[in-house]
Amino acid sequence: MIKAVNTFKTQDLLISAISCIKRKFIFVIFALVLITFGIFLIYKIFETVPSEIKVKKNSGEILKLDDEYFYCEGDKIKSCDDSSVLYDGNENVIAAASDKNMYVLDGMKISKITSEGKTVTEKNLAVSSLENSCPQIYFFDDVVYISIDNYIDKEFIFDEDLNIIDIDELKRNSNHYEINRTNYFIVDNDDSFLTIAEYDDKSSFIALTNKSDGREIFSTGRTVSIYDNCLFLYYCNSSHEKFDLNSQTIISSFENMNGFSYSSAKINKTYVISVGMKTNCSDIEYSDQLRDHYKDIIEITDTDGNFIDKHETKKHERIIFYDNEKAVTYYNGKYRIYDLNDWHLICKQTADEIQNDGSYIFESCGDYVFVFDDNSGKLLNTINVA
């Protein structure tokens, strides 16, 4: 009888001990959950997430003249160093620059301006209106290129003294190809290829490609590259086509098929480097709003579409610059520079100018990325990416 009582007491003690261990275990789990939630809450409180990030390139709003950088703010062109005004216009302006002169598109007028702000010559564009247009301007190899994209696209080409160059004459002296009901006229310049593309609906675009390495200098439409007697055409979120100029046939075609929406690409003789985004919403392909952002991607293929590598960012981490060697992102109050080969972090720097719920524009030009307040147009910072 005494043994039975002792057995029951032992069992009660064992059950009590197990119950105590369970309570302690539950308490530890609950405490860990609270700590994790607290850390997450603190991180979210101190996380710097702007409402909107816009990434631009070749917009005509940043230019380099005689080793000095300038930016367009409304109807003025200002120095990036001290905000002094070089040009005071009548309408919102964009510009391009040679080594010594600036070419300013001010409404329907194009002007050649010296580095001291003196107007050398000016011409009126043969267009009735710039309404609903997003004009573009470029300068390369002593030639000025302008594209007006309202209703039916319109291109203008001038020499460095703003004498008009007849585009129809260029087309007559070019090599002509028809690809998928689009006419491509390729003009062989000294150091570049000029491509004039015309669609069935009479809309058009122009693109300039470096002859030595196939790198696109600019395009007012699709990304274009020409090298080794091949024309490479990049279509965002569609097929990329490689067209043999000798046989006049498409020799390869591929697509980026991984759920990302691709917005830009850099092409040379070896690689195609594409940048894309995935959003939180299936019905939104691309958005500058950070609340919609899931991650960015850099995908690298060869020119026949064979996969080489890819790199993905974190949620709310936006790619603001990339080239053949590196990528620069903004993430949680820091600018982060990655090596494009293995995505290791090279360095990072504080982005004090970025505030929660702010809206910002990142524009690359030369060795720098310029940071603007999207609402005021004010230049906030300059990031060296050399």
C-alpha positions in Angstrom: 0.0 0.0 0.0 2.9 2.4 0.9 4.6 1.5 -2.4 1.4 2.3 -4.3 1.2 5.7 -2.6 4.8 6.4 -3.4 4.3 5.4 -7.0 1.3 7.8 -7.3 3.4 10.6 -5.7 6.2 10.0 -8.2 3.8 10.1 -11.1 2.3 13.3 -9.8 5.7 14.9 -9.4 6.7 13.7 -13.0 3.5 15.1 -14.4 4.0 18.3 -12.5 7.6 18.6 -13.8 6.5 18.0 -17.4 3.7 20.5 -17.0 6.2 23.1 -15.7 8.6 22.4 -18.6 5.7 22.8 -21.1 4.7 26.1 -19.5 8.3 27.3 -19.6 8.6 26.2 -23.2 5.4 28.0 -24.2 6.6 31.1 -22.3 10.0 31.0 -24.2 8.2 30.6 -27.6 5.9 33.4 -26.7 8.8 35.6 -25.6 10.7 34.8 -28.8 7.6 35.7 -30.9 7.3 39.0 -29.0 11.0 39.8 -29.4 10.9 39.0 -33.2 7.8 41.1 -33.6 9.4 43.9 -31.7 12.6 43.8 -33.8 10.5 43.8 -37.0 8.4 46.7 -35.7 11.5 48.7 -34.8 13.0 47.9 -38.2 9.8 49.1 -39.9 9.7 52.2 -37.8 13.3 53.2 -38.7 13.2 51.8 -42.3 13.4 54.6 -44.9 11.1 53.8 -47.8 10.2 56.6 -50.2 6.8 56.5 -51.8 8.2 56.7 -55.4 11.5 56.2 -57.2 11.8 57.1 -60.9 14.9 56.0 -62.8 15.8 58.0 -66.0 18.6 57.9 -68.6 19.2 60.2 -71.6 16.2 62.3 -70.7 17.9 65.5 -71.8 17.6 66.9 -68.2 21.2 66.3 -67.3 24.2 67.2 -69.5 27.9 67.6 -69.4 29.5 70.7 -71.0 33.2 71.5 -70.9 33.7 69.2 -67.9 30.9 70.8 -65.9 27.5 69.2 -65.3 24.2 71.1 -65.7 20.6 70.2 -65.1 17.2 71.4 -66.4 14.7 72.7 -64.0 11.5 73.9 -65.6 12.4 76.7 -68.1 16.0 77.1 -66.7 19.3 75.3 -67.1 21.4 75.4 -63.9 24.9 74.4 -62.8 25.1 71.3 -60.7 27.9 72.9 -58.6 26.2 76.1 -57.5 22.7 76.2 -59.1 23.7 79.3 -61.1 21.5 79.8 -64.2 23.1 79.3 -67.6 19.9 79.5 -69.7 16.5 81.1 -68.9 13.9 80.0 -71.4 10.2 80.3 -72.0 9.0 76.7 -71.6 10.2 73.5 -70.0 13.6 72.8 -71.5 15.7 69.8 -72.3 19.2 69.9 -73.8 22.2 68.0 -75.1 25.8 69.1 -75.2 29.0 68.8 -77.2 32.4 69.6 -75.7 31.9 73.4 -76.0 28.3 74.0 -76.9 24.8 73.2 -75.6 21.8 72.5 -77.8 18.6 73.5 -76.0 15.0 72.5 -77.0 12.8 75.3 -75.6 9.2 74.6 -76.8 9.3 74.4 -80.6 12.7 76.1 -80.8 16.2 74.6 -80.9 19.1 76.9 -79.9 22.9 76.5 -79.9 24.3 78.0 -76.7 27.9 78.5 -75.6 29.3 77.5 -72.2 28.9 81.2 -71.2 25.2 81.1 -72.0 25.4 83.1 -75.3 23.0 82.1 -78.1 24.9 81.4 -81.3 22.0 80.4 -83.5 18.4 79.1 -83.2 15.8 77.4 -85.4 12.1 76.7 -85.2 10.9 73.1 -85.5 8.4 72.3 -88.2 5.7 71.0 -85.8 2.4 72.6 -84.9 2.4 71.6 -81.2 4.3 69.8 -78.5 1.1 69.0 -76.7 1.0 65.4 -75.2 4.6 65.0 -76.3 7.7 63.8 -74.5 10.5 65.2 -76.7 14.0 63.8 -76.7 17.3 65.4 -77.7 20.8 63.9 -78.2 24.1 65.0 -79.5 26.8 62.6 -80.9 29.6 62.9 -83.5 28.7 66.6 -84.4 25.1 65.8 -85.1 21.9 66.8 -83.1 19.0 64.4 -83.0 15.5 65.4 -81.8 12.4 63.2 -81.5 8.8 64.5 -81.0 6.4 61.7 -80.1 2.9 63.2 -80.1 0.4 61.5 -82.4 2.7 60.5 -85.3 6.3 60.4 -84.3 8.6 63.1 -85.9 12.4 63.1 -86.0 14.7 66.0 -86.8 18.4 65.8 -87.5 20.8 68.8 -87.5 24.5 69.3 -88.0 26.4 71.1 -85.2 25.5 74.5 -86.7 21.8 73.6 -86.8 21.6 73.1 -90.5 18.8 70.6 -91.2 19.9 67.2 -92.5 17.4 65.6 -94.8 16.2 62.3 -93.3 14.7 61.2 -96.7 18.1 61.7 -98.3 19.7 59.6 -95.5 17.2 56.8 -96.2 17.9 56.9 -99.9 21.6 56.4 -99.2 21.1 53.7 -96.6 20.8 49.9 -96.5 17.1 49.0 -96.2 15.6 45.9 -94.5 12.1 44.9 -93.7 11.5 42.9 -90.5 8.1 42.0 -89.2 6.4 44.7 -91.3 8.8 47.3 -90.0 11.2 49.1 -92.3 14.7 49.6 -91.0 17.1 52.1 -92.8 20.7 51.7 -91.6 23.1 54.5 -92.3 26.9 53.8 -91.9 28.6 56.8 -90.3 32.3 57.0 -89.4 32.1 55.7 -85.9 28.4 54.7 -85.6 25.4 53.2 -87.3 22.2 55.3 -87.5 19.0 53.2 -87.6 15.8 54.8 -88.8 12.8 52.6 -88.1 9.3 53.1 -89.6 6.1 51.2 -88.8 3.0 50.5 -90.8 1.1 53.3 -89.0 3.8 55.8 -90.0 5.2 56.1 -86.5 8.9 55.9 -86.2 12.0 56.0 -84.1 15.8 56.5 -84.5 18.7 54.8 -82.8 22.5 55.2 -82.8 24.9 52.4 -82.2 28.6 52.4 -81.5 30.3 50.7 -84.4 33.3 49.3 -82.5 31.4 47.3 -79.8 27.7 47.2 -80.7 26.8 49.4 -77.7 23.6 51.5 -78.1 24.4 55.2 -77.7 20.7 56.2 -77.7 17.3 55.2 -79.0 14.0 57.1 -79.2 12.2 53.7 -79.2 13.3 50.1 -78.9 16.8 49.1 -77.9 18.9 48.5 -81.0 22.4 47.1 -81.5 24.4 46.4 -84.6 27.5 44.3 -84.7 29.1 41.5 -86.9 26.5 42.2 -89.7 23.7 41.5 -87.3 20.8 43.8 -86.1 19.7 43.0 -82.6 16.3 44.3 -81.6 15.2 44.3 -77.9 11.4 44.5 -77.1 10.5 45.0 -73.5 8.6 42.0 -72.2 8.5 40.4 -75.7 10.8 38.6 -78.0 14.4 39.7 -78.7 15.4 39.1 -82.2 18.8 38.8 -83.9 18.6 39.6 -87.6 21.3 38.6 -90.1 21.9 41.6 -92.4 23.5 39.4 -95.1 20.9 36.6 -95.4 18.1 39.0 -94.2 16.7 36.4 -91.9 16.0 36.2 -88.2 18.6 33.8 -86.9 17.6 33.7 -83.2 14.8 34.8 -81.0 14.2 34.5 -77.3 12.1 36.0 -74.4 12.7 36.8 -70.7 10.2 34.3 -69.2 10.4 34.5 -65.4 7.6 36.7 -64.2 9.4 40.0 -64.2 8.5 43.0 -66.2 11.6 44.2 -68.1 12.1 48.0 -68.7 15.6 48.4 -70.1 18.6 46.6 -71.5 22.3 47.2 -72.4 23.7 45.2 -75.4 27.2 44.7 -76.6 28.9 42.1 -78.7 29.0 39.6 -75.9 26.1 40.2 -73.5 22.5 41.3 -73.1 22.0 42.8 -69.6 18.3 43.3 -68.9 16.8 45.0 -65.9 13.3 44.2 -64.7 10.9 44.4 -61.8 8.3 42.1 -60.1 5.5 43.8 -58.2 3.1 42.7 -55.4 0.1 42.7 -57.8 -0.5 40.4 -60.7 -2.3 43.2 -62.6 0.6 45.7 -62.3 3.6 44.9 -64.4 5.8 47.9 -63.5 5.4 50.7 -61.0 7.5 53.5 -59.6 5.5 53.2 -56.4 7.5 51.4 -53.7 4.3 50.1 -52.1 3.8 47.9 -55.3 7.5 46.8 -55.4 8.5 43.3 -54.7 12.0 43.0 -56.2 14.2 44.1 -59.1 16.3 41.8 -61.3 19.4 42.0 -63.5 19.4 39.1 -66.0 22.5 38.4 -68.2 22.3 36.3 -71.3 24.4 36.0 -74.4 23.1 37.5 -77.6 21.3 34.2 -78.6 19.4 34.2 -75.3 21.4 31.5 -73.5 21.2 32.2 -69.7 24.4 33.3 -68.0 23.5 34.8 -64.6 20.9 36.8 -62.7 20.9 38.9 -59.6 17.8 39.9 -57.5 17.3 42.7 -55.0 15.5 42.8 -51.7 11.9 44.1 -51.3 11.9 47.9 -51.7 15.5 47.8 -53.1 15.6 49.6 -56.5 18.3 49.5 -59.1 19.1 53.1 -60.0 22.2 52.5 -62.3 24.0 49.7 -64.0 26.6 49.1 -66.6 28.7 46.1 -67.7 30.6 45.9 -64.4 28.5 47.1 -61.5 25.0 48.1 -60.3 23.9 50.8 -57.9 20.8 50.4 -55.8 18.9 52.4 -53.2 17.8 50.4 -50.1 16.7 51.6 -46.6 18.6 54.9 -46.5 21.7 53.6 -48.3 23.2 53.6 -51.8 24.7 50.1 -52.4 27.2 49.3 -55.1 27.4 45.7 -56.3 29.9 43.8 -58.5 27.9 42.6 -61.5 29.9 39.4 -61.7 29.1 37.9 -58.3 26.8 40.5 -56.7 29.1 41.0 -53.8 28.7 44.4 -52.0 31.6 46.7 -53.0 30.6 49.6 -50.8 27.6 51.6 -49.5 27.0 55.2 -48.6 24.3 57.1 -46.6 21.4 58.6 -48.5 20.5 61.3 -46.0 18.4 63.2 -48.6 15.9 60.3 -49.0 12.9 60.6 -46.7 9.9 58.4 -46.0 7.0 59.0 -48.4 9.2 61.3 -50.6 9.3 61.0 -54.4 12.6 61.0 -56.2 14.2 60.9 -59.7 17.5 59.3 -60.3 19.2 60.3 -63.6 22.6 59.0 -64.7 25.0 61.0 -66.9 28.7 60.4 -67.4 30.3 59.2 -64.1 27.4 60.3 -61.9 23.9 59.6 -60.8 22.0 62.8 -59.9 19.2 62.7 -57.3 16.3 65.1 -57.7 13.2 65.8 -55.6 10.4 64.9 -58.0 8.0 67.5 -56.6 10.3 70.6 -56.6 12.8 69.5 -59.2 15.6 70.5 -56.8 19.0 68.7 -57.1 19.6 66.9 -53.8 22.7 64.8 -54.3 25.3 63.6 -56.8 26.6 59.9 -56.6 29.9 59.1 -58.2 29.6 55.7 -60.0 33.0 55.7 -61.8 
